[in-house]
């Protein structure tokens, strides 16, 4: 795994999870588009940890604090937002000392490894290696009032295996210790007495404890290895997306009663309970992975975050307002020109028409369909040069060079073929079937093509910016193709008079790429435009890419007309 130290700026912000950062990108894409009820599970990082802490055996021989230490490593992986598993291994060492003098007969009965003829103070040193696998339940990341958590509390249970070696320091070289000086100075079992005893011990711990548990051997261990139960409780504090620190308490229990080298507390207190170890540790957790590809471990993410964000986005959507202040037939929410003069025809965007493109609106143009190629005056009338300024030969040359190009245009003007404009039609999200409310616009295009047999029309499909560009290019092709099939089947228009073109998401009418853009803006961009063929227009083949969109409503009975995602 690659550890990328950057991308820490959003430690306490809402996690930015792309489709590629989930285990099922298709499901997550459908969820974002409202086609699936549930998002896909995020890919999340592994956690590696370093362990350092205090280790103590609670058995028959008491221990003063601090009594030992433990070091180790762990690896942790989230299964879901609550449950994770953790594998760990650690080395521990601990010592103990009983400040009460014990009779040699009791010692020999307590541990067969001892062979003493004089009384002594029981002591031990235990070194162990433990490996375990635990299930960890996290209880700190289900948040209702903030996006991210700084603290996590957790509980865990697991099973492990412990290998231990226990020794006692009962001989001063090769002879038993003489404790008469200690006994003469101290009558009570105090910390000072135990400190004086430790000062006399040579620290060799030469006597290996009898390790026979009187149970069937485990992995042919002869009593040296035993299975363990591990209970865990802890709390973690996140420093940033990469690092967290935990304080943890573990209890390690097994069927072994000589972890401290002795089976009984005293002659009168012959306990038969197994020894239990307590491990109090600090853990440094490091999240592994590239945060451009994976999220933090799921126990650091709030599972309610996406739901709350969707609810907040719904609250921010504008209330449907059907006001049309300028009375041009386009409501103000969709109108790109809110002050259209009264009586002026407009296109589907609410912008006044300028059919001949001379810069003067049709309602103010004395000649709305001026001959192409000429300048116009302030009234919108084409300024055509007076033939008196030219010789007969010049006139003949001009006529011969221009007549072929202008003949069709002049015929269309005389026959009425020039007195029209081509509309556009719109589509539902991820669909390319023709909506019934646009049959009228297509009827207008079909009539023009029937009335003007020399007119060539380019049919250009577009999409909104959602989904990838390859997908959108195929979807825009399907939309343009659906419009062409409708015109050829309903109005008998020859296919070679229609040029199929597409632009995908690259030519929006309005900018709807920003997060939180209204559905009405996306709806304006999901369109097919019709225009008179230009010299550069060509019939485009289907682009490479996945199957895109649906050509049917998927409903039976009466069909809804409108856009429910926008509230109308």
N, C-alpha and C positions, 0 to 999 in steps of 0.2 A: 504493500500500500504506500502511496505517496503522501507525505505529510506536508500540506501547504499551509504555511503560517499566516498568510494574508487572509483576507475576507473575514476579519474580526470585528468590523465596524458595526455589524448588525447583531451583536451579541444579545441585546435585550429587545430587539424588534421582532415583528412577525417574520417567521421563517419564509424565505422565498424559495418555493419548491416548483421546479419546472417539470414538464411531462417526462423528460429524460431522467429525472432524479427519482422516479418511482419504479416499482417492480413491474407495472403494466402501464406503459405510456399511452396505449390506445384507450384504456378505461379512464385514465385521468383526463385525457383530451375530451372524451365524451362527457365527463362530469363537468368540466369547465364550460362546455357548450350547452349544458342543461339536458343532455341526453342520457345521463346516468345519475342515479341517486347517491352514489358513494364514490369518493375519490380513491385512487390506488394507494397502497401502502408505500411510504417513502423508503428509498434505500438509505440506510443509516450507518454511521461509523461504528467500528469496534472501539472498545476502551481497553487500554493496557494500563496496569497500575504497579506502583512500587510500594511495598509494605514495610513499616518500621514501627515497633511497639514494645510493650511490656508483657511478659509471659510469666504466669504463676500457676503452680499445681496446688490445688486444694485437696489435700489428702490427710495422711495420718501424722506427718511431720510438718509443723508450722513453718511459715516463711515470713521474714521481715521484708517490708517494702523499701526499696525496689529489690525484687528477688531474681529477675532474669530479663531476657530480651528475646525478640523475634524479628527476623527479616525475611522478605519474600517478594513474590511477584503474583499478579493476577491478570486474567483476560476476561472481559465481560462483553456480552452481545444481547441487545434487546430483541425479544420475541414480539412484543407489542408495546403499547404505551405504559402498561402496568407491570408486565412480567418480563424478566430477563434471566439468563443463566450466567454463572460465573465459575470459572475454573481457577484454582489458586494452589500455590505451593509455598511453604515457608519452613525455615530452619529456626529452632528455638533452643534456648539453654536457660536452665533455672536451677537454683540451689535452695536448700532448707536446713534449719537447725532447731532441734528441740532443746530448750534450756533445762529440761528435767533429766536427772541422771537415771539411766536404765540398767537393770540387772542383766548380767550376761545370759542367764537362763532364758529370760524373756526375749532378748535379742536373738538368741539362737533359734528359739521357737518362731520368732517373727520373720526371720529371714535365714534360710539355710546356708547362705553364703558366708555368714559371720561365724567365727570360731574363736570367741573371746573368753578369757578367764576372769576378766575384771569389768566393773561397771564402766559405762561410757555415755557420752551424749550422742543421741541419734542425729545423723546428718545425711545429706545426699546431694548429688549433682546429676541432673537429668538433661540429656541432649536428645532432640527429636527432629525428625523430618516428617512433615504432614502434607499430603496432597488431598484435595477435595473438589467436589462439584456441587454447587448450590443453586437453588432456584430463589431469585430475589424478587420480592414484591415491592414496587415503588408506590408511594402514597403522596407525592408532593407536586405532581405536575397537572392535576385536574383543577384548572383555575377558572373562576367565573368573573373576575374583576381586573385581570391584567393578562397581557399576552404571553409573558414568559416568567419562569420561576427562577429565583436565585438559590433557593434551598430545596433539598430533597430529603425526605425521611424514607427509610426502607427497612424491611424485615426479610430474613432469609433462613431457609432450612436446607441441609445438604448431607451428603455422605462422603466419607473420606477414608484414608488409610494412613496410619501413623506407625513409623518405625522409631523405636526409642532404645537408648542405652542409659542405664542407671548405675552409678557408682557411689561408694561411701568412703569417707576419710576416717578410718578407725585405727590406723597404725602410724606411729611416729617413726618412719623408716621401716623397721621390721618388728618393733615392739609396740604394745598398746600404750596409749597416752596415760600419764599420771595426772589425774584431775584433783589431787588433794589441795593444791593451792587455790583452785577455783572454788572448791567447796568451803574452804575456810574463810574466803572473802565474801561469798554471796550465799544467803539462805533463801532468797526469793528468785523466781524466774523473771528477771528484768532484762531490758534491752542492753544495759551495761554488762550484765553477766554474759549475755550471748555475744556481745562484742569482744569480751575478754576470751571467751572460748574460741572464737574465730581467729583471734590473734595467736593462739597456741597451735591451731591446726596448720599443717605444712602445705595443705592445698593440693596434695597428690591425688586424692580420691582413688586409692589403689584397689579397693575391695569392690569387685563387680557384683551387683545385686543378683540374687536368685530371681530369674525371670519366668519361672514356670507358673502359668495361669491355671493349670489343671483343667484345661479345656482342649478340645481338638485343635490341632495346629492349623494355622491360616497361611496358605501359600508356602507350606513347608518352612515356616518361620521359627519353629521351636520356641514359641512364646515371645519372639522379638517384634513381630508386626501384628497389629490388630486393627479391625475396622472401627470407624468412629462416626459419631453423629455430631454435626456441626450446626449450632444455632447462632444466628447473626441478627444484630440490631445496629443501625447506624444512621448518621446524618451527613449530607454532603453540601458543600457550598461551591457554586460555580464561579470561577474567576473570569473566564471568557469561553468562547466556543471550543477552545482546544483543551483547557485545563480545568480540573476541579479537585478539591481537597475534601477528604472524608475523615470523620472520627467514628470509630467502630468498636463494638464490644462483641467478642465471640466466646461461646462456651463449647468446649470439646469434650464429649462424653463417650465412654467405651466400657467394656467389661473387664478392665484391668485395674487391680487394686494395689499394684506395686510401682506406680509411676514415680512415687517418692522413695522407692526402695524398701518400704515396710508395709505390713498388712494390718497392724493393730496400732492404736494410739497408746494403749497401756495395757497392763495385765487386767485391769478392771474394765477397760473400754475396748473390747475386742470387736471393732467395727468390721462389717463385711461388705460395706458399700464401696463401689468402684471410685477411683480418684477422678476428679474433674479438673480440667485446665481452663483458665481464663486468659484470653488474649486481647488486650486493649491496644489498638493500633491507630496510627495515622496513615492514610493512603493518598498518594498522589496519582490521580487519574489523568491519562492523556488520551484524547480522542484521535484516532488514526484515520487518515484518508484525505482526499481532496474535496473541499467543501463546494466546489463547482459541480461535483458529481454525486455527493452524498450529503445528508443532513447530519446534525448532531445525533447521538443516540436518542431513541424515542422517549426515554425517561426524562429527557430535558426539553421535550416539546409538549405544548398544550394541545390535546386532541380536539378541544372546542374552538380552536383558533379560526379554522376555515369557516365553520358554521357562523360564528359571530361576525366575521368579515362579510359573508354573503348577506347577513341580515342588515348590517350597516350600509352596504351598497344599495340594497333595496330601498332603504329609507332615504337615500340621497337621490333617487330617481325623480325627475320632475313630474309634477301633477299634470295630467292631460288637460290642455287648454285649447279649445276649439276656436278661439278668437281669430278673426280675419280682419284686422284693422283697416287694410286698404281695399278690401272687397274684391280681390282679384281671384278668389276661389281657392287659394292656397293658405292654410292656417299658418299663423305666425310662427309656430314651432318649427315648421318646415320651410317657411318663406325666407329666401335669401335676399329679397329686396322688399322691405317692409313699407315703403312709401310709393308703391306703384301708382302713377296717375290714373284717375278714374277713366274707364272705358278702354284702357290699353290691354290688348291680349298678352298673355304671359305663357311661358313654358312650364314644365312640371316643377321647376325650382322656384317659381314665382318671379322670374326675371322677364322684363318686357321683351317681346319678340323684335328682332331686327333681321327680317328674312333675307335681305340682300347684302347684309354685312357692311353697310356704308356708314355705320356709327350713329344712325338716326332711327329711333324706335318707329315701328310700323304705324303707330297711331299718330305720329307727327310727320311721317314721310309722305310727301305728295306723290312719290313714285316708289311704293314699298318693294317692288321687284325690278329695280333698275337693271339695265343691261350690264352684264359683267365686263370688266376690263376698262371701265371709264371712271374718271373722277366725277363726284357729284357736287351740286351747289348746296347752299344752306337749307334748301327745301327738300333735299334728297333726290333731286332729278339729275340723271346722268348727263354729263357735259360731253356731247358728241361733236367732233370737229366738223365745221362747215365744209362741204365738198368743194366750194368755190375757191378754196385756198390750194387746191391740188389740180394737176393736169389730168387730162383724160387717161393718159397712160398710168399715172400714179394711182388714180381711182381704180383702174382695171387691175393693177398689180395688188392693191390692197384687198379688193374684192376677191380676187382669185386665191390669195393667201389666207384670208380670214373666213371666207364663205363656208368652207367645209366645217370649220370649228363652230361657227355661229349658227349654222342652219338649224341644227337640232334645237339649240336654245331658243331661237326665234319662233320655231314652230311650236315649242312647248308653251311659250308665252302667249302666242295667238290662240292656242287650243285650250288654254287654262291650266296646262300641266305645271306651270311655274308658280301658280297661286296656292301653295300649300307648304306646310312644314312637317318634318318627320318627328314623331314623338319618341319617348322611351318607355319601357315597361320595367317593373320591379318584381323581385322574387322573395319568397320566405327563406329563412335561415337554412342553409345546406340543402336547398331544393332547386330543381330546374323545370318543374311543370309550370304551365301557363296558368296564372290566376284568372278566374272569371272576370274580375274587375278590369282587366286589361284587354278583353276581347274587343272593346270599342276602338282602342288605339290600333290594334292589329287590323281591324276592319278598315280603318282609315288608310293604313299602309297598303293593304290589299287592293283597295279601290284605286289608289294612285297608280299602282303597278299595272292594273288592268287598263286604266284610262291612258296611260303614257307608256306604250310598249317599248320605247327606246331607253327608258330610265333604268339605270343599274343602281342597286342599293346595297351598301355595306351594312352587315348585321354584326355588331361588336358586343361581346359579352364581358361582364365585369363581376367582381366579388368584393366583399368587405375584407379587411386585413386579417380576420381570424383564420386559423389553420396555416399550414405551410404553403409556400408559393407554388410548389409542384402540384399539390392538391387543388389550390385555387385556380391554376391555369386549366386543369381538366374540368373543374366545375364551371368556369366561365365559358369554355368550349361547349359543354353540354347545354348551357342556357341559350347561347346563340343558335345552336343546332335545333333546339326545341322550337324556337321562334321561326326558323326557316321551314321546318317540317310543317308547322301550322299553316304558314302562308302558301306553301306549295300544295298542301292537301285541301285546304278550304277555298282557295281562290284560283287554283290552277296556274299559279305563277311558275314559269320555267326556272328550274334550279340554277341555270347558268346566268340568270339575271341577279342572283343574290351571292354576295361574297361573304363567307363565314370568317370572322376575325374574333380575337379574344385578347384581353389584357390582364386577366387575373386580378390581383389586388393593386396593380401598379399605377392605375389612373383613377383615383378616387374623386368623386364630386366634392365631398367634404372630408376633412381630416377626422377619422374615427379611430386612429391608432393608439391614442392616449388611453391609459387605464381609467375605467369608469365612464368612457364615452357612452352616450345614450344610444339605445337601440334604434331610435329614429335616424341617427346619422349612419349607422351601419346599414339600415334599410335603404337609404338613398343610394348607397354605393353598390348594393346588390341589384344590377340592372342589365338590360340590353338596350343599346342605342342603335338607331337607324340613321344613316346619312347617305347622300348621293356619293356614288363611288368616285374616289380620287385616283389619279394615275398611279400612286404608290400602293394602292390597296391590292391585296392578293388573297385568294382563297386559301386559308390556313388549314393544315391537317391537324388531327387530334394530337396534342402534346403527349410526351411520355409522362407517366405518373399513375397513381392508384385510381381505382374507380372512385368517383367523387359525386356526392349529392344523391338525392332521390328524385325520381321523375313522377312520383305520385304522392298524394297527400297522406296516405296511410289511414284514412278515415272512411267510414261508410255513412250513408244517409246524407243529410244536408251538410254542406261544407262551410266552415267558418271563414269569413273574409276579413282579414285584418292581421295585426301582429300582436299576439298576446304578450310577448316579452316586453313590449313597450307600453302595454296597458290599454290598447285599443284594437 
